[in-house]
Structures are given as C-alpha cells and as structure tokens.
Amino acid sequence: MTATLPTHRGTDTAVRLTGVRKTFGQGTRAVTALDGIDLRVAPGEFVCLLGASGCGKTTVLNLIAGLDQPSAGTIELSTSRPAVMFQEAALMPWLTAARNVELPLRLAGVKKAERETRAAELLDLVRLSGAGDKRPHELSGGMRQRVALARALASALNREGDGAALLLMDEPFSALDAITRDFLQSELLRVWQATGTAVVFVTHDVREAVRLGQRVVLLSSKPGRVVQEWAVADLDAPEGALVTEEINGRLREVISSHAA
Ligand SMILES: Nc1ncnc2c1ncn2[C@@H]1O[C@H](COP(=O)(O)OP(=O)(O)OP(=O)(O)O)[C@@H](O)[C@H]1O
C-alpha cells in the first residue's frame, strides 16, 4: 500500500507515518533510504528527527510534504499541505520581506488588505516589524531565516479549519553562526508556543534537538529506521543533561555500527 492521504481523524494527529519505506532507483542501483518508519506527531507537538548525515531525515520531510511518494506504507496528514522551511531561506530576491511573507497568501487567493495585515502581524511575531520594506539582500542571514519562518507560518496558519497546522523544518539554522543560531532557536520556541503549530524539525545536532524538541526521534542509517525516542523535559534540569548524554551515546553507537 502506498499513499499520502489527508486524514480527518479529528484532532489527535497532525501527521502519522505507518510502515513507510522509500527506495530510490532500481535493480542493483536501488538505495533503500527508509524502511519501516512509524511515527505519529500530535497537533501542537514539537518533534525533532535526529540522525547522522545520509540517514534519511530529509527524505522523511519530503514524503510528509508530498514532494515525493513513499515506496510502501502510508502517510496521513490532518492538513492538506504542510509548510516547509529549508536550510536556505529561498526568498524571492525582487520582493520585499513583507511581500515574501504575503506570497503563500497571494497564491491561496487571500485579498490584498487581509494579506498585508497578516504579513505585518507575522513580521511582528518574528520581531521584524521594521524590516517589511527591505529586500533580502539588505537583511542578515538570521533575518532572512526569520522572514522565511514568517512566510512558512503564513502558509501553515492559513489552513486553519483544514486541520492542525504543521511546519516541517529541514536544518533551518545550520548555515548560521552559533550566536544567531542560538538566538533563532529561542525565537522559534517562542513562536511555536504563540502559534500552537505542530513542528517536525530535522537536525544532526543533538543539543539543538534536545533544546527544541518535546520528543527526539533518533534514526539509523541505510536504511533509515527509528532506533529510539526520548521525551525531553527541561534541558537545564539535571535530567536534560542526562538525556543529552544518553542521546549522544546512542548516536555514536548508531554511527559506529554503520561504519563497521
Ligand atoms: N533522489 C535521490 N536519488 C537517489 N538517492 C537518494 C535520493 N535522495 C536521497 N537519496 C539517498 O537516500 C539516503 C538518505 O538521504 P537524505 O538526504 O534523506 O539523508 P539526510 O539524513 O537528510 O542527510 P543530510 O543530513 O546529509 O542532509 C542517502 O543515502 C541518499 O544518498
């Protein structure tokens, strides 16, 4: 069975993957990137997918986003199309920050006055209210990622009534310097709490995963499978440090067993 289906199961699930397999290519050149992935994300939940390079994290996000189809298994979504944010902000260089945020609303047919109001609210939410008329080249890398976050939220939150909002983030801060990354991580947590959107966040950085996620899901490599998952409470509490240490240990084991 192979499908990506909208689900109207009610409010208990933002996205559910059941027995998902993904194979690229055919015959002797076939690569099974994912095998038997089961994952459920609740509405409003923040889940981090953690794994070494090449374990299939981006493939999982692409399948959830509908950018690719699973070779087997099912993906059920409570929204018709989740919003995606990548490592690069990918803003339209000829549009101002505000117009970039408005873009998904324009494509969805939202009227001009309303989309201007919503873009202004979202730029305010990501603390860029004074930068709406700037073009991407006038902004820093961190500011561009904040515009990209506002644009993704415009897209995700525009589907209210369509199901739970879902934001898919593929290593969105990994190209930024450590100070900006740290700042944007706390900004993302603030924005997530303010909007209540479910987030699936891909990273290879254990500390980032533990800091952001309510749940951290560790994937193995070749094929990508769920190895273990952890519920994360407070990173600054003693248990937070222990969880970080434990996840680091498991990740090292997974990488060395793959290398052996
Ligand atoms: N279009 C494709 N064709 C063939 N193989 C692919 C394709 N996309 C991904 N793969 C393979 O699938 C596996 C998983 O790739 P994926 O990009 O999902 O990993 P990742 O965990 O996101 O890696 P990274 O952290 O380096 O971005 C890799 O072995 C990769 O080479």
The ligand as an ORCA input file, in Angstrom:
! r2SCAN-3c Opt
* xyz 0 1
  N      16.744     11.446     -5.260
  C      17.564     10.518     -4.764
  N      18.084      9.546     -5.543
  C      18.888      8.587     -5.047
  N      19.238      8.508     -3.748
  C      18.762      9.432     -2.918
  C      17.907     10.499     -3.378
  N      17.582     11.277     -2.311
  C      18.221     10.741     -1.249
  N      18.916      9.632     -1.614
  C      19.690      8.764     -0.721
  O      18.873      8.444      0.387
  C      19.631      8.470      1.598
  C      19.001      9.453      2.563
  O      19.178     10.796      2.067
  P      18.652     12.082      2.862
  O      19.029     13.273      2.061
  O      17.224     11.894      3.192
  O      19.516     11.999      4.211
  P      19.710     13.092      5.357
  O      19.677     12.350      6.636
  O      18.751     14.199      5.187
  O      21.191     13.610      5.049
  P      21.897     15.045      5.366
  O      21.857     15.199      6.859
  O      23.286     14.846      4.851
  O      21.124     16.071      4.630
  C      21.054      8.795      1.211
  O      21.776      7.594      1.086
  C      20.912      9.486     -0.129
  O      22.058      9.295     -0.925
*
